Amino acid sequence: MMLTLRYSLLVGTLFLVLGLFLPFWPVLLELRGVSAADIGLLLAATTWIKIAGLPLWGRLADRRGDVRHVLALLGLGSLVAYLWLGVAQGFAWLLLGHLLLGFFFNPLIPITDSEILKAGRSRGLDYGRIRLWGSIAFIIGNFVGGEIVELADGLWFLGVIVGSLAVTFGVSLSLPRMPRRPRHTRSDGWRVLLGDRRFLALVLTAGCLQASHAAYYAVASITWLAAGHSESTIAWLWAEGVLVEILLLAYGSRLLHRLGPVRLLTLAGLAGIVRWTATGLSSDLPLLIAVQALHALTFAAAHLGTVHLIARVVPATAAASGQSLYAALQGGVMLGLALILSGYLYDISPAASFAAMAALSAAGLLLSLAWRRRLGQE
């Protein structure tokens, strides 16, 4: 029970930071006089650095075996990066701060996922029940972030983030000591994973499913504002997506037992085709409320199936590397490219942007069917 609470607190602090950062950090930068173009470049730098940082930190975690100090170092580095950003002036110093932030913060979630899954196998912990606290914390960040972003020029906003990361640091050190891997033991690093066809098939399949959310992240709010919906309505639409995500994660172990992880990916692909097609065709509020409920499948079911499949197809000696390399390829490369595509297509037509997302979901669906045996579903 206490171990579940520690992991839940660790996940909660990480996603509280995300719930504050993703919607409101651009607002705070704008209040400090940073142009929209420069904000885009800074956020892109935070995303793209994960392509280099995630595999490196994942390999380090696997080589050590006991990752408590790796997680603590990442939490401390993220804390220092935010303190840096709090005082940085000028684009060059802000860029350095965002690179540091991306390098230290991005690996925290996949390495934490890897550790929770290990604890699930050895100590019977339920990954979904722990992960849902991240979603709850993300919603809290969404709702309180707007209230504190302008207090003392963002001082309170940064204070909450720094305080959360201080808790991350402390909780990481309080996790159970795991045996260190003997020095002569060779860990299976990312080079081995890149040569594993099952792992690459999984990255491509799950990457298509998760990258299909690019238009949702980039242009959905803009589209809905243009359609006449208020900011509060849009906030509740986003909150609905996270709430249904929480519900699915709460019962995730039952779904995994009944359907298996590959069928969860297939279900996510089907739901994505419906969701993004409908979102592109109409912005009527009743329809949006209905299709937002599909976030439970397009995101949460895909995520749940993916992390369990990675744990199945990746050697135990490369568990953290597997989760981290997947996050780098999916979140850094595939999602990054999809974000560029969605923005380009949006300038042509919002419907075209969401149609491309439906096509990505269809690709993920077909890949989940074609690679079913290779993904470990005999």
N, C-alpha and C positions, 0 to 999 in steps of 0.2 A: 504493500500500500504506500509506504513512504517513498519507495523508488518511483512509483507511478506519479506521485505528487511532485517529486523533483524533476522528472522529465517533462511533466505538464507545465511546471513553472518555467523551465528552460525554453520550451516551445512558445509559451505565452509571451515571454519577454521579447523573443525574436520577432514574433508577428505583431506585437504592439508597436515595435519600431517601424515595421513595414507599413502598418496601418496609418501611422503618422506620416511617414516619409513619402509614400507613393502619391497620395492626393495633395499634400500640402507643402512639401518641400519646394516645388516650383513656385508656389504662391509666395513663400518666404523669400526666395531668391529675387522674385519680381519686386517685392517690397524694398529690397536692398538695392534696387536699381539695375539688376542684371537683365539684359535684353532677352526676348523670347528665343532668338536664334542661339544666343550663348547658353541659355538654359537647356535647349535641345542638345547641344554639343556636350555639356557637362553630364547630363543624364545618359547620353550615349556612351561616354567614357566609362561611367560606372557599370554599364551593362557589358561592354565589350572586354573589359579587363578580366572578366570571369573566365574567358576562354583560356587565358594563361594561368590565372590564379587557382581555379578550382582543381585541375588535375594535380598541380604541385602540392596543395594542401591535402588532397585526398591520398596521395601517395605517402606523404609524411605520416598521416594518421595510420595507414595500414602498416607502415614499417615499425612504428612505435608499438602498435597493439593497444596499449593503454592510452586513450585519446583525451583524457581529462585535461592535460596540460595544453594540448593542441586547441581544444575548444576554449580554454581560458585565455590563451594567447590571442586567438581570433577575436574574442569578446573585448579584450583589452585594446587590441589594435583598432577595432571599430570605434571604441570609446574615444581614443586619442584622435581618430580621424574626424569625428564630430566636433570635438573641442577645437581642432584646427579650423574646421569650416566655420565655427562660430566667430573666429577672429580674422579669418582670411579676407584680404582686400585685393581686388584686381583679378582678372580672369585667370592668369597663369597660376596664382596661388590657389584659387578655387578649383582649378583643374587638377592640381596636385592632390588637393584634399579629396576630390571625388575619386581619383584613381586609388588612393589609399583606402577609401571607404569600400570601393568595389572589391579590392584585393583581399581585405580582411573580413568584410561582412558576408559576401556572397557564399563562401564555403560553409558558413555556420549551419545553414539549414540542411543541406544534403549530408554532411557528416553527422549531424544530430539524428537525422532519419536513419542513417546506417546503424548508429548505436542503439536506437529504440528497437529496430528490427532484430538486432542481435539479442537484446534483452528479452524480446518477445519469444525468441526460440529457446533461450536458456532459462528464463524466469517466468514465462507465461504472460508477459505484458501484452495488452491489446493496443496495437499501433493506432488504429482509428480513434479509440477513446482518448488517447493522449493527444493526437494531432488536432482533434476538434477544438481543443483549448487555444490552439493557434488561431483558428478561424474566429473564435469568440473575441480574442484579444485584438484581432485585426479590425473587427467591427467597432470595438471600443475606441481604438485609435482613430477610425474614420469619424466618429461622432464627437470626440473631444478635441481632435486636432484643430478644427476650425475655430473653436472657442479660445484656444491658447496661442495660436500662431502669431497674433498681433500684440500679445502681452509683453511689454518691455522689449520691443523690437525683436521678438522671437526668443527671448532669453528663457522663458518658461518652456517653450516648445523644445528647445535644445536640452533644457534641464531634465525634462521627462525622458527623453531619449537616452541621455547619458546615465541617468539613474537606472533605467531599464537594463542597459548594457553592463552596469556595475553588478546588478543582480545576476545577469548571465555569467559574468566572470566568477562570482561566488558559487553559484549553483554548479557550474562546470567542475570546480574543484571538489565539490561535495559528492560527486557521483562515485559509485563503487570503484575501487581500484581493480583494474583488469591486469592480467599477467602480461608483462612486456614480452614481445617476441624476441627469441634468442637472436643474437647478432648474426649467427651463421645462417639463419633462416632467410630465404629469399622471398620477398613479397611479389605477388603478381601485379605489376603496375599497369599503367595505361597502355603501354605498348602491346602487352598481351591482350588487353581488352579490344584494342583497335584491330587485332587479328582474329577476333572471335565473331563469326558471322551471326550467331544468335544474338549477341549483345548489340551489334550494329543494326540488325533487323529491328530489335526492340527500340533503339534510339530513333530510327526512322519512323516506325509506326507511332510511338507515343509522341514523338516530336511533331508529326503532322497534326495529331489531335490537340496538343497544347498550343501549337502555333496558330491554330484556327481561331484562337481568342484575340489575335492581334488587333483586328478592327474594333473589337469590343473595348480593348484597353485604350486604343488610340483615338477613335473617332465616334464611338457610340454616344458619349455625352454631348459632343458637338452636334451630332445628328438630332438627338432628342431635344436639345435646346432650340435648334432651328425649327423643329416641328411644333414648338410652342409649349413644351413641358417646362415646369419650373425647376430651379436647382434643388429644391427639397424633394420634389417628385423623383428626380434623377438619383438623388442620394438614397431614397428608399428602394428604388429599383436595384441599385448596387447592393444594398443591404440584404434585399431578398435573396440575391444570388449566394451570398455568404451564409445566410441562415439555412437554406436548403442544403448547402455544402456540409454544414454542421450536422444536420439530420442524417445525411448519408454516412458520414464518418462515424456517427454514434452507433450505427448498425452495420458498419463495414465488415466486421468479422463474419457476420451471418451471411452477407452477400458473397464474400469470398468463399465461404464454405459451400454455398449452394451453386454458385455460378463459376467460380474459378477466375483467376486474374485476366486471362485472355478474353473471356466473354465480357468482362467489364470494359475492356478496350473496344470490343465490337459494339457494345451498347452505347459507349461514348460517341463512336463514329456515327451511328444512326441518329442519336439525339442531336449531334452537331449539324447534320444535314438539315434537320427540321428547324433547329433554332436559328441558324444563320440565314437560311432561306427566308423564313418568316420575318426576321428582323430587318432584312434588306427590302422586303416588299412593303412593309407598313410600320408606322410609328404610332398606331392607335394604342392608347394606354391599356385597354383590356388584353390586347394581344401581347404587348410587351410583358405584362404581369404574368401571363401564362407561359411564355417562352423563357422568361428569366428563371422559372422553376427548373428548367432543364440544365441549369448550371451544376446541379447536383450530379448529373451524368457526364456532361461535357468536360468538366474539370475534375470534380472529386472522384468519380468512378475511374476516370483515366489515371489520375494520380495514384489512387490506391492500388489499382492493378499494376501500374508500372513499378512502384517501389518494391512490391512483393515479387514481381518477375525478375527485377535486378538481383534481389537477394537469392533467387533460385538459380539464375544462370551464371552469376559471377562467383568465382572461387571465394571462400571465406577470407583468404589472405588479401583479397582485393576489394573487400566490401565497401570501404569508404571511397576508394578510387572509382568504383563502379558508379556509385551515387553521384560523386562529384563530376566525373567525366560526362555522365548523362546530362547533368544540369548545365555543364558548359556547352555541350553540343546542342542541346534542346533550347535552353534559355538564352545562350549567347549567340549561337549561329542561326538556328532555324527560326526562333522567335524574332531575332533581330532583322532577318531578311523579310519575314512576314510583316513586320511593322513598317518597313520601307515600302513594301508592296501595297499594304492597305492605305497608306497615306497617298501614294501615287494614284491609286484607283479611286480614292475618295474625291480627288480633284476632278476626275472624269464623271463619277456618279457614286453616291453613297451605296446604291444598290449593287454596283459592280464590286465595291470593296467587300461587302458581306457575301456576295456570290462566290468570290475567291475563297473566303473562309469556309463556305459550304463545300467547295471543291477539296480543300485540305482535309476536312472531316471525312469526305468520301474516300480520299486516298488512304487515310488512317484506317477506315473500315475495311477496305480491300486488302490492305497489308496485314491487318490482324487476322483475316481469314486465310490469306495465302501463307502466312508464316506460323500458323497455329502450332504445328508440331515442333518447329524450330524454337519457338518461344517457350517450350517446356510443357505444353499441354498435350500429353500423349492420349 
